[in-house]
Each structure stands twice: as C-alpha cells, then as structure tokens.
Amino acid sequence: MRTRLQLRITTLLCMLSCLLLLSGCWDMKTMQNLIYPIALGIDYKNNQYEAYVQTANFSYVAKTESGTGSGPKVSIGKSTGKTVGAALASIVETSQRRVYWSNVRCYVFTASALKAGGTEYFDTLKRYRENRYTPWVFGTRESLEDILKAQAFFNMSPMMNITNEPEDNYRQRSMFRPIMALEYQVNLNEPGRTTLIPILSLAKKAWQTETAPDPKLKISGMFIISEKTFKGGLAKKQLMGLRWMDNHTERTPVETKSASLSIDSVKHKISYELRGGKPFFTIKVKAAGNNVELNNPQASEKMIGKEAEQQIASEIRRSYLAGLKLGVDLYSFKNKLFQKKYPNWNKVELDADSLAKIDVSVYVQHEGNLKRG
C-alpha cells in the first residue's frame, strides 16, 4: 500500500516539474505579434542616410503555396539619420511592435549610398546581434520605394522574388551571379579582388495583369567596387563576357550565325607570363552545351562549336575593355598576381594588351530536338 502511495506521489511530482518547465515559455512572443523586416534599403541624400525597411504580411508568408493571404503584401518603413545606425533606430520608434531583424533576406544599396560608404555598412549592421551575413546584396539606380514595392506573381509570398531567392532565376539563366553579404565582405578585404554587385531595376512593360501593367524586378548590370572605392556600374550588354569567368554558371545562352546554344558547363583558368618584366594574361575557357535551335541546316557541330568559341572570346575581351574604360580590373587579374606573390602587384598598370590571349573550347554535347530555321 505504501509503495503504491509513493509511486503516485512520485508521478505527481514529475508532472508538476514538467509544468514548471513549460512556464519558461510563457513570456515568448507569438510570431504574429512581431515585425519581420525581409529587406533593408540604404540611400544617401543631402548628407543624410535614408533607411528603408520592407516588412511582409505574415499571412502571405505563411501561405506561400496556397496564396490565401489578405491585405497588403508588404509595408515600407522609411527614416533618416546622420548614420545608418541612427536611421535604423528611428524605424524602431514607429514600428509599434518589436522588430525582429534576423529575417532580413537582402540589402539594397543605391549608387550614392555605395559611394558614400559601401565598404563600411556591415561594420554597423553586424552590431545588431540579430543581423547575419547570409542576406543577398544588391544595388540600384532606381527609387528604393519602387524596388521594395515590386510584387511577386499572383498571391505568392513577397519572399518569392529575386531579391529574396535569386538562385532559382540564376540557375535557369546564368548571367549575373548573386552575392551574399559574407562574400561581399570577403571580396572587399581580398587584395586585388574586384567586387561586383548586381543592379536591380524594374521591368515596367514586360508583364501585365488583366487591368494594368505589373512591374517586375530584373538584374540589369553590375555595380563595381575596386580597392574599396565605388567605381560606378556597367550595363548587361557590356558584361556579357562575365558569365564565362564564373565557374558557377549553370545555364546561359549563346547566339551564333548557325545556331542557338544552351551552355550548361563553364570552367575557366587565368594564367600569366612575364615579358620584359610585365605580366601578360591568358584566359582559358572550357564550355559544354547543346543546340536549342538550328538556323543553318548545313552547319556541322564542329562549325557551330567554332562560332560559339569566337563569340565567347569576343564577349570576354569586350567586357574586359569596358572595365578598363571605367578604370577597373574586371577579372581581378591583380588578385592572381597577389596570390602568386608577384612583387609590387598593386602597382601594375593594366591596359588592352595585358589580356594577351583568350583560348576557348566549346563542346557541343548533342543536337537535341532542333528546330530548323
């Protein structure tokens, strides 16, 4: 009898202990009662920093697949301050609820903001313990309000666009590789490394609903930071060679006289040799892909591959020269010199002749289903 009583008492004490443990969660905030910024924009005007915060309607975020959210998808907060930290602090004053910064998925900087201090922002942002180095980094020449108000398709979550998930778009059409804050910071601190930031713009006529135009975000070029100084930007047509200098390229088109190709594998290598004490660089590119559309029925795979090689080499050189006009080492040749411990690598003057040779090899894997033009 005593044993049964002791067992019941022990069981009761265990249950009470569990209740005490549960009480530790009573002060937790429910998700719906917090403010979740998903994007942060920084501008610089009239010697003041402008901070823009994009917050998402939680009902849309929670209903990504079913699309049953209601009300506005996003809200945009704006504040100013003499520093980025002061501007962000002003945002909190009007947020009504606690702001939870760890969900920020991207940073968008205007050209003037990058020029004012593009190498120092993360020194400020990392002081907020909730901020991470995983958000994507973009630039823009357009209004930050317009960029942050751009909607995803249909009733999809605001998270489902290229600012928050740029990799899906890049895998399907590899042109300008997105960059995370961590890589951005590493590149800034790497000697001789040129840092590239995708430029966001609005395509205002590409899409429309039944009643009105439906502007969508696109990447239209790259901002460039060299030697921790903002150098400006280059448009897409000036940077077509950049994709061949990135081993992450997964799928990208090439148009030749005879065919349209889809390239799905790219490997490149940079080397140099000394002539008269000056370095001259060679770029070797190996690419593989398949024919999507045949414009010349008489063209052989060898002929198509040769045309693609010439096209790729031409794009690489044109982009290199566009970088020189802007005063930048687009392909980070000086970083290669630094890695090889080349003396006075940072004093080397690059010119058009510094890129001495471009060797491209394209393997056409198969023809697939060709549409003969």
Secondary structure per residue as TSV (DSSP state, phi and psi in degrees):
chain	resnum	aa	ss	phi	psi
A	1	M	-	360.0	-45.9
A	2	R	H	-62.8	-36.9
A	3	T	H	-63.3	-41.4
A	4	R	H	-63.9	-40.8
A	5	L	H	-64.4	-41.6
A	6	Q	H	-63.7	-38.9
A	7	L	H	-64.3	-41.5
A	8	R	H	-65.3	-41.0
A	9	I	H	-63.9	-42.1
A	10	T	H	-62.6	-42.8
A	11	T	H	-62.8	-42.1
A	12	L	H	-63.7	-41.1
A	13	L	H	-63.8	-39.4
A	14	C	H	-62.7	-41.6
A	15	M	H	-65.2	-40.8
A	16	L	H	-64.2	-37.0
A	17	S	H	-63.0	-40.7
A	18	C	H	-63.1	-39.1
A	19	L	H	-63.8	-37.7
A	20	L	H	-63.6	-38.2
A	21	L	H	-66.3	-38.7
A	22	L	H	-64.3	-30.2
A	23	S	G	-63.3	-19.1
A	24	G	G	-67.6	-14.0
A	25	C	G	-100.3	1.6
A	26	W	T	-66.1	-24.6
A	27	D	T	-93.9	8.5
A	28	M	-	-70.7	142.0
A	29	K	-	-84.9	135.1
A	30	T	-	-71.8	149.5
A	31	M	G	-59.8	-36.6
A	32	Q	G	-67.2	-17.5
A	33	N	G	-97.5	8.9
A	34	L	S	-110.9	157.0
A	35	I	B	-98.5	123.3
A	36	Y	-	-113.2	93.2
A	37	P	E	-65.3	135.2
A	38	I	E	-112.2	-12.7
A	39	A	E	-148.0	146.4
A	40	L	E	-128.6	125.3
A	41	G	E	-113.6	141.4
A	42	I	E	-127.0	127.4
A	43	D	E	-125.9	165.1
A	44	Y	E	-138.1	114.8
A	45	K	E	-140.6	138.8
A	46	N	T	51.3	43.9
A	47	N	T	62.0	23.2
A	48	Q	E	-129.6	144.7
A	49	Y	E	-88.8	137.0
A	50	E	E	-112.1	124.3
A	51	A	E	-107.3	129.9
A	52	Y	E	-115.8	131.1
A	53	V	E	-120.4	123.0
A	54	Q	E	-99.1	120.4
A	55	T	E	-112.4	149.1
A	56	A	E	-103.5	143.6
A	57	N	-	-67.1	118.5
A	58	F	H	-60.5	-31.5
A	59	S	H	-65.7	-30.7
A	60	Y	H	-76.5	-38.6
A	61	V	H	-64.1	-40.8
A	62	A	H	-74.3	-20.5
A	63	K	T	-114.5	44.1
A	64	T	T	-54.3	-42.6
A	65	E	T	-86.3	-41.9
A	66	S	T	-80.9	-24.0
A	67	G	-	64.5	38.5
A	68	T	-	-104.7	21.3
A	69	G	-	-69.2	164.3
A	70	S	-	-136.9	154.2
A	71	G	S	85.4	-178.6
A	72	P	-	-59.2	142.8
A	73	K	S	-75.7	-38.2
A	74	V	E	-136.1	157.5
A	75	S	E	-125.2	143.6
A	76	I	E	-115.1	121.5
A	77	G	E	-101.1	147.3
A	78	K	E	-138.8	139.4
A	79	S	E	-152.9	165.0
A	80	T	E	-127.6	160.7
A	81	G	E	-171.8	164.5
A	82	K	S	-71.0	-22.0
A	83	T	S	-130.7	165.7
A	84	V	H	-62.8	-41.6
A	85	G	H	-60.2	-41.3
A	86	A	H	-66.6	-38.9
A	87	A	H	-65.0	-41.7
A	88	L	H	-66.8	-36.8
A	89	A	H	-62.7	-35.6
A	90	S	H	-66.9	-33.0
A	91	I	H	-59.5	-43.5
A	92	V	H	-61.9	-32.6
A	93	E	H	-60.4	-29.0
A	94	T	T	-110.3	7.6
A	95	S	S	-77.6	-13.4
A	96	Q	S	71.7	-35.4
A	97	R	S	-128.8	174.4
A	98	R	-	-65.6	136.1
A	99	V	B	-94.7	124.5
A	100	Y	-	-107.1	102.3
A	101	W	G	-79.5	-13.7
A	102	S	G	-70.8	-8.8
A	103	N	G	-93.0	4.0
A	104	V	-	-61.7	125.4
A	105	R	-	-105.4	-17.1
A	106	C	E	-155.9	152.7
A	107	Y	E	-115.6	134.3
A	108	V	E	-122.7	121.7
A	109	F	E	-114.5	136.7
A	110	T	E	-77.0	166.3
A	111	A	H	-60.7	-40.2
A	112	S	H	-67.4	-33.0
A	113	A	H	-68.7	-41.3
A	114	L	H	-66.3	-37.5
A	115	K	H	-67.2	-35.3
A	116	A	H	-74.2	-29.0
A	117	G	H	177.2	46.2
A	118	G	T	-65.3	-14.2
A	119	T	T	-97.3	-1.0
A	120	E	T	-117.6	-8.4
A	121	Y	H	-61.2	-38.0
A	122	F	H	-74.0	-18.4
A	123	D	H	-63.6	-34.3
A	124	T	H	-79.0	-47.4
A	125	L	H	-64.2	-34.5
A	126	K	T	-72.2	-10.7
A	127	R	T	-73.3	-19.3
A	128	Y	S	-83.0	113.0
A	129	R	T	-60.0	-25.1
A	130	E	T	-78.7	-20.1
A	131	N	-	-70.7	147.3
A	132	R	-	-124.9	176.6
A	133	Y	S	-100.2	14.2
A	134	T	-	-94.9	-13.2
A	135	P	S	-62.9	154.3
A	136	W	E	-80.4	151.1
A	137	V	E	-115.7	128.4
A	138	F	E	-133.2	162.2
A	139	G	E	-121.8	168.5
A	140	T	E	-158.3	152.6
A	141	R	S	-103.4	-4.3
A	142	E	S	-98.6	176.1
A	143	S	-	-61.9	129.2
A	144	L	H	-63.2	-34.3
A	145	E	H	-60.9	-45.0
A	146	D	H	-64.9	-41.3
A	147	I	H	-63.0	-45.4
A	148	L	H	-76.6	-17.4
A	149	K	H	-88.7	-9.7
A	150	A	-	-59.2	133.9
A	151	Q	-	-96.6	152.5
A	152	A	-	-75.5	176.1
A	153	F	S	-73.5	147.2
A	154	F	T	52.7	-132.7
A	155	N	T	-105.2	28.7
A	156	M	-	-66.6	158.2
A	157	S	-	-58.8	146.3
A	158	P	T	-58.7	-16.5
A	159	M	T	-72.0	-15.4
A	160	M	S	-93.7	56.0
A	161	N	S	-139.9	-179.9
A	162	I	T	-73.3	-15.1
A	163	T	T	-73.7	-31.2
A	164	N	T	-102.4	-28.5
A	165	E	-	-136.9	68.7
A	166	P	H	-75.3	-16.3
A	167	E	H	-67.5	-36.5
A	168	D	H	-60.4	-45.6
A	169	N	H	-64.6	-39.1
A	170	Y	H	-66.7	-38.3
A	171	R	H	-64.1	-32.6
A	172	Q	H	-82.7	-31.1
A	173	R	S	-146.3	92.8
A	174	S	-	-82.2	102.9
A	175	M	S	-121.6	-60.5
A	176	F	S	-122.5	111.8
A	177	R	-	-69.9	130.9
A	178	P	-	-67.2	155.3
A	179	I	E	-128.7	133.8
A	180	M	E	-85.9	161.5
A	181	A	H	-58.3	-36.8
A	182	L	H	-63.3	-47.9
A	183	E	H	-65.2	-38.0
A	184	Y	H	-57.8	-47.4
A	185	Q	H	-67.1	-40.3
A	186	V	H	-62.9	-44.7
A	187	N	H	-61.6	-39.1
A	188	L	H	-61.3	-34.5
A	189	N	H	-93.0	-3.9
A	190	E	S	-87.1	120.2
A	191	P	T	-57.6	131.2
A	192	G	T	77.6	2.3
A	193	R	-	-89.6	131.4
A	194	T	-	-93.0	128.5
A	195	T	E	-98.2	129.3
A	196	L	E	-116.3	132.0
A	197	I	E	-123.0	122.3
A	198	P	E	-60.2	137.7
A	199	I	E	-96.3	123.3
A	200	L	E	-88.0	138.2
A	201	S	E	-141.9	171.7
A	202	L	E	-105.5	126.4
A	203	A	E	-90.0	102.5
A	204	K	S	-88.7	-14.4
A	205	K	S	-117.9	-4.6
A	206	A	S	-71.2	-33.4
A	207	W	-	-129.6	153.4
A	208	Q	B	-153.7	153.6
A	209	T	-	-91.0	-170.2
A	210	E	S	-65.0	-23.3
A	211	T	S	-116.9	-21.1
A	212	A	S	-160.0	161.7
A	213	P	B	-59.2	150.7
A	214	D	-	-128.5	84.0
A	215	P	-	-58.8	139.4
A	216	K	E	-128.5	154.3
A	217	L	E	-78.0	147.0
A	218	K	E	-147.5	163.2
A	219	I	E	-101.7	120.4
A	220	S	E	-112.4	2.5
A	221	G	E	166.6	-160.8
A	222	M	E	-137.9	134.9
A	223	F	E	-82.6	151.1
A	224	I	E	-128.8	129.5
A	225	I	E	-118.6	124.6
A	226	S	E	-131.5	133.7
A	227	E	T	53.2	40.2
A	228	K	T	60.7	26.8
A	229	T	E	-127.7	132.4
A	230	F	E	-70.2	123.3
A	231	K	E	-103.5	-11.0
A	232	G	E	117.5	-155.7
A	233	G	E	-143.5	160.3
A	234	L	E	-125.5	144.4
A	235	A	E	-81.2	166.8
A	236	K	G	-53.9	-46.3
A	237	K	G	-64.6	-22.2
A	238	Q	G	-86.1	-11.7
A	239	L	-	-118.3	21.5
A	240	M	G	-62.7	-25.5
A	241	G	G	-77.8	-13.5
A	242	L	G	-64.7	-34.9
A	243	R	G	-64.7	-25.9
A	244	W	G	-81.4	-7.4
A	245	M	G	-105.2	19.1
A	246	D	-	-131.4	114.7
A	247	N	T	-72.4	-4.8
A	248	H	T	-84.4	-8.7
A	249	T	-	-56.2	125.8
A	250	E	-	-110.0	-36.2
A	251	R	-	-156.4	121.3
A	252	T	E	-150.5	143.5
A	253	P	E	-88.0	151.6
A	254	V	E	-133.6	126.5
A	255	E	E	-104.5	120.5
A	256	T	-	-117.4	177.2
A	257	K	S	-63.7	-33.8
A	258	S	S	-97.3	-22.9
A	259	A	E	-161.8	164.3
A	260	S	E	-107.4	124.7
A	261	L	E	-110.9	150.9
A	262	S	E	-115.1	112.2
A	263	I	E	-92.1	125.4
A	264	D	E	-120.4	7.7
A	265	S	E	-149.5	125.7
A	266	V	E	-136.8	129.0
A	267	K	E	-132.1	135.6
A	268	H	E	-133.1	158.6
A	269	K	E	-144.9	137.8
A	270	I	E	-112.1	130.9
A	271	S	E	-136.9	168.7
A	272	Y	E	-148.1	159.3
A	273	E	E	-135.8	155.3
A	274	L	E	-95.7	134.0
A	275	R	E	-133.1	113.7
A	276	G	T	62.5	31.5
A	277	G	T	80.8	4.6
A	278	K	E	-115.6	137.2
A	279	P	E	-79.1	136.6
A	280	F	E	-123.0	133.9
A	281	F	E	-103.7	147.8
A	282	T	E	-123.3	133.1
A	283	I	E	-111.5	126.2
A	284	K	E	-113.9	129.2
A	285	V	E	-126.4	130.7
A	286	K	E	-116.9	125.6
A	287	A	E	-133.0	152.3
A	288	A	E	-139.9	145.8
A	289	G	E	-170.1	-164.8
A	290	N	E	-139.8	160.8
A	291	N	E	-75.4	134.5
A	292	V	E	-103.0	-40.1
A	293	E	E	-147.0	131.3
A	294	L	E	-101.2	119.7
A	295	N	S	-93.7	-23.6
A	296	N	-	-121.6	103.7
A	297	P	T	-59.9	-20.9
A	298	Q	T	-87.3	-7.1
A	299	A	-	-76.3	133.7
A	300	S	-	-89.0	166.4
A	301	E	H	-61.6	-36.2
A	302	K	H	-63.6	-42.4
A	303	M	H	-65.9	-42.7
A	304	I	H	-63.2	-43.0
A	305	G	H	-61.8	-39.5
A	306	K	H	-64.7	-42.6
A	307	E	H	-62.5	-40.8
A	308	A	H	-64.6	-39.6
A	309	E	H	-61.6	-43.3
A	310	Q	H	-65.4	-39.5
A	311	Q	H	-64.3	-45.1
A	312	I	H	-64.7	-45.2
A	313	A	H	-60.3	-40.8
A	314	S	H	-64.2	-42.0
A	315	E	H	-64.9	-41.1
A	316	I	H	-60.8	-45.2
A	317	R	H	-69.1	-42.0
A	318	R	H	-61.8	-40.0
A	319	S	H	-68.6	-38.4
A	320	Y	H	-60.3	-44.8
A	321	L	H	-67.2	-35.9
A	322	A	H	-63.0	-37.5
A	323	G	H	-65.1	-41.4
A	324	L	H	-60.7	-40.1
A	325	K	H	-62.5	-28.7
A	326	L	H	-87.6	-6.1
A	327	G	T	81.7	29.3
A	328	V	-	-127.8	152.6
A	329	D	-	-92.3	83.2
A	330	L	T	-57.6	-38.7
A	331	Y	T	-96.1	13.1
A	332	S	-	55.4	44.3
A	333	F	H	-59.2	-37.3
A	334	K	H	-66.9	-28.2
A	335	N	H	-66.0	-36.5
A	336	K	H	-62.3	-41.8
A	337	L	H	-63.8	-41.0
A	338	F	H	-61.6	-44.5
A	339	Q	H	-62.5	-33.2
A	340	K	T	-89.4	8.4
A	341	K	T	59.3	37.4
A	342	Y	-	-69.0	129.1
A	343	P	T	-64.6	137.3
A	344	N	T	54.0	39.9
A	345	W	G	-57.6	-34.1
A	346	N	G	-76.7	-6.9
A	347	K	G	-101.9	0.1
A	348	V	-	-68.0	131.5
A	349	E	-	-97.8	115.9
A	350	L	-	-87.4	144.1
A	351	D	-	-140.6	-174.2
A	352	A	G	-60.7	-34.5
A	353	D	G	-77.7	-12.6
A	354	S	G	-63.2	-31.3
A	355	L	E	-88.0	90.8
A	356	A	E	-78.9	-34.8
A	357	K	E	-149.5	141.0
A	358	I	E	-126.6	116.0
A	359	D	E	-112.7	111.7
A	360	V	E	-117.8	134.7
A	361	S	E	-126.8	121.7
A	362	V	E	-117.1	126.8
A	363	Y	E	-107.4	117.8
A	364	V	E	-87.3	110.1
A	365	Q	-	-70.0	-48.7
A	366	H	-	-160.9	164.1
A	367	E	-	-84.2	-27.3
A	368	G	-	66.4	-156.6
A	369	N	S	-89.4	103.5
A	370	L	-	-90.9	139.4
A	371	K	-	-102.1	111.6
A	372	R	B	-84.1	125.4
A	373	G	-	-89.9	360.0
